[in-house]
């Protein structure tokens, strides 16, 4: 969440950042500042009444001590009037503070200076790419056909049980899914990330803390009876482990990883984007979360991008890294790099990871702070990334590694999968 102090002192910077994010309701900034001006005026009036009450209370004590009871009773009546006025002003303040807060949470994070202008994915910048796109044999098939051929995933069974977008993994398909999860977690823990297994449902405060609420409320599955939400990513429970925490500077950095299923309504998705594993309502993902100091956060972002890049490289998949333009970034992000893997059979790039720096946007909402060496309280910077999201990785593994004899398993996965080939 942006701070009111930033809006007061750097309004032009805020407006320019919101324009780069393609935020349409720029008048909201003036609305917030107008509410803030009124709030501060009433706060000053209330402070004046509270000061009068304090001074009068002391004076009443002196008058009573000197036997001037009538004067003391008269002043008590004044204090009573002051308290009534203060109560009215306090109620107004509470209402204005709620209005200001409710408006502030509608503003997205400001983009970093290096974020390119643009509104669509086509305007994202390619930072670098790696691994060659393979030439497939005649008769190569898209992953949904391979899943049927080798009995790896049954999409129709999932539709029967739940609905479209909830596939059933079978036999070697389930084993390959488990192999990927285990490999990703081991890769992350060896790099110094501590593994967690968090809850798969969160309360509204957690969704608010990471910025999914209120921005993405319609994209989340809501358990109405208990007012819980199914998580759209492990980012939400992992990041909220430190909500309302004040830690020591020497405890930073904090690096976490965790595997969870993820649940997304994906309302409005249709066509080729939802075929097979391209877009699901339930999918598995391994996440990495990083907390650090402001001066270290962009070095941490670069290290996370390198970490994910080496992971994708190890799977022997053609990939590219994109720096997202302002209009394609998430609500909470200050800078995001997307990883895309090439689906050879579909002849298109598929996103498999986003690595983002949120600066203080999430931690300001969560009130996660640390005390520096000088005793000052500072907001922590938060970052996260997919390491990795499984459905499209699995799709590209099947498509890019298919041969006339079966599907080859990358060397790094063979110890986890127990074989070097999937065949009929």
NORKACOR-V728718 format. One record per residue. N is the residue number from 1. RES is the residue in one small letter. OMEGA is omega as a letter, one per 30 degrees, with the letter a starting at -180 (* if undefined). NEAR is the number of other C-alpha atoms within 8 Angstrom. Layout:
# NORKACOR-V728718
N;RES;OMEGA;NEAR  N;RES;OMEGA;NEAR
This chain:
# NORKACOR-V728718
1;x;l;12  2;x;l;12  3;x;l;7  4;x;l;8  5;x;l;6  6;x;l;10  7;x;l;12  8;x;a;8  9;x;a;6  10;x;a;8  11;x;a;10  12;x;l;6  13;x;l;7  14;x;a;11  15;x;l;10  16;x;l;8  17;x;l;10  18;x;l;14  19;x;l;10  20;x;l;12  21;x;a;13  22;x;l;9  23;x;a;9  24;x;a;5  25;x;a;5  26;x;l;10  27;x;l;6  28;x;l;8  29;x;l;10  30;x;l;8  31;x;l;8  32;x;a;11  33;x;l;11  34;x;l;8  35;x;a;11  36;x;l;10  37;x;l;8  38;x;a;8  39;x;a;11  40;x;l;8  41;x;l;8  42;x;l;11  43;x;l;10  44;x;l;8  45;x;a;9  46;x;l;11  47;x;l;8  48;x;l;8  49;x;l;12  50;x;l;11  51;x;l;8  52;x;l;10  53;x;a;11  54;x;a;8  55;x;a;8  56;x;l;11  57;x;l;10  58;x;a;8  59;x;l;9  60;x;l;11  61;x;l;9  62;x;a;8  63;x;l;12  64;x;a;10  65;x;a;7  66;x;l;6  67;x;a;6  68;x;a;9  69;x;a;8  70;x;l;6  71;x;l;8  72;x;l;13  73;x;l;8  74;x;l;8  75;x;l;10  76;x;l;11  77;x;l;8  78;x;l;8  79;x;l;12  80;x;l;8  81;x;l;8  82;x;a;12  83;x;l;11  84;x;l;8  85;x;l;9  86;x;l;11  87;x;l;8  88;x;a;8  89;x;l;12  90;x;l;9  91;x;l;8  92;x;l;9  93;x;a;11  94;x;l;8  95;x;l;8  96;x;l;11  97;x;l;9  98;x;l;8  99;x;a;9  100;x;l;11  101;x;a;8  102;x;l;8  103;x;a;10  104;x;a;12  105;x;l;10  106;x;a;8  107;x;l;8  108;x;l;12  109;x;l;13  110;x;a;10  111;x;l;13  112;x;a;7  113;x;a;4  114;x;l;4  115;x;a;11  116;x;l;10  117;x;l;9  118;x;a;11  119;x;a;10  120;x;l;9  121;x;a;8  122;x;a;4  123;x;l;10  124;x;a;13  125;x;l;9  126;x;a;9  127;x;l;8  128;x;l;7  129;x;a;9  130;x;a;8  131;x;a;9  132;x;l;6  133;x;a;8  134;x;l;6  135;x;a;4  136;x;l;9  137;x;l;7  138;x;a;4  139;x;l;4  140;x;a;10  141;x;l;8  142;x;a;9  143;x;a;13  144;x;l;9  145;x;l;8  146;x;l;13  147;x;l;12  148;x;a;10  149;x;a;8  150;x;l;9  151;x;a;12  152;x;a;14  153;x;l;12  154;x;a;13  155;x;a;12  156;x;l;7  157;x;l;9  158;x;l;14  159;x;l;12  160;x;a;7  161;x;a;6  162;x;a;7  163;x;l;8  164;x;l;10  165;x;l;12  166;x;a;13  167;x;l;12  168;x;l;9  169;x;a;9  170;x;l;11  171;x;a;8  172;x;l;9  173;x;l;12  174;x;l;11  175;x;l;10  176;x;l;9  177;x;l;10  178;x;l;8  179;x;l;11  180;x;a;11  181;x;a;12  182;x;l;9  183;x;a;10  184;x;l;12  185;x;l;13  186;x;l;8  187;x;a;9  188;x;a;12  189;x;l;11  190;x;l;7  191;x;l;6  192;x;l;7  193;x;l;11  194;x;a;8  195;x;l;9  196;x;l;9  197;x;a;7  198;x;l;9  199;x;l;6  200;x;l;11  201;x;a;8  202;x;l;13  203;x;a;9  204;x;l;10  205;x;l;6  206;x;l;11  207;x;l;13  208;x;a;11  209;x;a;15  210;x;l;16  211;x;l;11  212;x;l;10  213;x;g;11  214;x;a;9  215;x;a;8  216;x;a;8  217;x;a;8  218;x;l;6  219;x;a;9  220;x;l;13  221;x;a;11  222;x;l;8  223;x;a;9  224;x;a;6  225;x;a;5  226;x;a;5  227;x;l;9  228;x;l;12  229;x;l;13  230;x;a;13  231;x;l;15  232;x;a;9  233;x;l;11  234;x;l;17  235;x;a;11  236;x;l;14  237;x;a;13  238;x;a;13  239;x;a;11  240;x;l;11  241;x;a;6  242;x;l;8  243;x;l;11  244;x;l;8  245;x;l;8  246;x;a;8  247;x;l;8  248;x;a;9  249;x;a;9  250;x;l;5  251;x;l;7  252;x;f;9  253;x;l;9  254;x;a;8  255;x;a;11  256;x;l;12  257;x;l;16  258;x;l;14  259;x;l;13  260;x;l;12  261;x;l;11  262;x;a;15  263;x;a;13  264;x;a;12  265;x;l;9  266;x;a;9  267;x;l;5  268;x;l;4  269;x;a;7  270;x;l;6  271;x;a;6  272;x;a;5  273;x;a;8  274;x;a;12  275;x;l;9  276;x;a;8  277;x;a;11  278;x;a;11  279;x;a;11  280;x;l;12  281;x;l;12  282;x;l;10  283;x;a;12  284;x;l;11  285;x;l;16  286;x;a;17  287;x;l;15  288;x;l;15  289;x;a;14  290;x;l;12  291;x;a;12  292;x;l;13  293;x;a;11  294;x;a;8  295;x;a;5  296;x;a;8  297;x;a;14  298;x;l;8  299;x;l;7  300;x;l;10  301;x;l;12  302;x;l;8  303;x;l;8  304;x;l;10  305;x;l;10  306;x;l;8  307;x;a;8  308;x;l;11  309;x;l;9  310;x;l;8  311;x;l;11  312;x;l;10  313;x;a;12  314;x;l;9  315;x;l;11  316;x;a;8  317;x;l;15  318;x;a;12  319;x;l;13  320;x;a;12  321;x;a;12  322;x;l;13  323;x;a;14  324;x;l;16  325;x;a;16  326;x;a;14  327;x;a;11  328;x;a;12  329;x;l;11  330;x;a;5  331;x;a;8  332;x;a;11  333;x;l;15  334;x;l;12  335;x;a;13  336;x;l;12  337;x;l;12  338;x;l;13  339;x;l;13  340;x;l;13  341;x;a;14  342;x;l;13  343;x;a;13  344;x;a;12  345;x;l;10  346;x;a;6  347;x;l;7  348;x;l;7  349;x;l;8  350;x;l;10  351;x;l;10  352;x;a;14  353;x;l;12  354;x;l;11  355;x;a;14  356;x;l;13  357;x;l;15  358;x;a;14  359;x;a;13  360;x;a;11  361;x;l;12  362;x;a;14  363;x;l;16  364;x;l;11  365;x;a;10  366;x;a;12  367;x;l;10  368;x;a;13  369;x;l;13  370;x;l;12  371;x;a;13  372;x;a;10  373;x;l;6  374;x;l;5  375;x;l;6  376;x;l;7  377;x;a;8  378;x;l;8  379;x;l;12  380;x;l;14  381;x;l;14  382;x;l;16  383;x;l;14  384;x;l;12  385;x;l;12  386;x;a;14  387;x;g;13  388;x;l;12  389;x;a;13  390;x;a;14  391;x;a;11  392;x;l;12  393;x;l;11  394;x;l;9  395;x;a;12  396;x;l;15  397;x;a;10  398;x;a;11  399;x;a;15  400;x;a;12  401;x;l;10  402;x;l;12  403;x;l;10  404;x;a;5  405;x;a;6  406;x;a;10  407;x;l;11  408;x;l;10  409;x;l;11  410;x;a;10  411;x;a;8  412;x;a;7  413;x;a;12  414;x;l;11  415;x;a;8  416;x;a;9  417;x;l;10  418;x;a;6  419;x;l;8  420;x;a;10  421;x;l;8  422;x;l;11  423;x;a;7  424;x;*;5
